[in-house]
């Protein structure tokens, strides 16, 4: 079974310098319940369908499959609920881990989040200087939540 083990952090904008090129992404969510998500994502010139189950601590089941970009476009247009997530993703290597830093656009403009995937829930992680407050346990920062309740609508962070 596939699984995802990740931690999320806000990014200190004053210390963040993006690498030269990021990957533009658009993604949407099909309506589901019980903390399960079905996501369609277009990342550059590729598209994926991802299914995620409810988290138990830092671990959650995850299955991801490539799909044709034309199918992803149609699903995003015709089947996904709420505003789409628009962002640029930067991949940064730090202390032998790959960090993914998402600069959100559209309805989530102003939000800058870093994620790091781990091989075990208790794996030690050296934080880069630009990693700020950990928000792993705050469900508002899940992309599926941001699609329903965009960052620009929050009264405070």
C-alpha positions, -999 to +999 in steps of 0.1 A: +000+000+000+012+035-008+016+060+020+026+096+026+045+108+056+050+145+055+055+176+076+044+211+066+059+245+076+051+281+068+080+297+050+097+328+063+093+350+032+122+373+042+146+343+042+132+325+011+150+327-022+133+306-049+155+285-072+156+295-108+126+276-121+095+262-104+067+240-118+033+256-123+005+235-110-033+235-111-053+211-090-088+205-079-107+181-057-137+159-063-163+160-035-156+133-009-162+128+028-146+114+059-111+131+054-105+112+022-095+132-009-095+126-046-072+151-064-065+159-100-033+178-107-016+192-137+021+198-131+039+213-160+031+190-190+020+160-169-012+151-150-020+128-121-050+114-102-043+110-065-063+093-038-056+099-001-071+084+030-075+098+065-042+106+083-031+087+114-006+110+129+019+120+101+010+089+080-018+086+054-025+062+026-018+077-008-021+063-043-011+084-074-015+075-111-005+094-143-035+104-165-037+122-199-035+160-195-066+163-217-085+141-192-072+162-163-083+194-180-118+181-184-120+168-148-108+201-134-133+220-156-163+198-152-160+177-120-140+195-094-156+215-066-146+249-053-119+271-067-089+254-081-055+255-063-030+274-084+007+274-073+043+273-083+062+244-067+100+246-061+120+216-052+149+223-029+175+199-015+185+205+021+203+182+045+197+151+023+160+157+020+139+172-009+117+200+003+088+211-019+080+248-014+046+260-028+040+296-037+002+299-039-016+321-064-052+329-071-075+326-041-045+315-019-022+343-030+003+352-002+006+317+012+040+301+011+042+265+024+071+240+026+066+202+028+090+175+033+082+138+028+097+114+053+105+077+053+092+073+089+071+093+113+099+097+138+126+106+112+147+135+124+145+166+102+170+194+100+151+225+091+163+249+065+167+286+077+135+296+058+113+270+075+090+287+100+061+276+121+052+239+117+015+236+105+014+198+100-014+193+124-035+223+112-060+210+086-065+245+072-032+241+053-042+209+035-046+217-002-081+201-001-090+226+027-075+255+008-097+247-022-128+250+000-116+277+024-090+298+005-063+316+024-076+351+014-108+344+033-091+337+066-095+363+093-061+356+109-032+332+105 
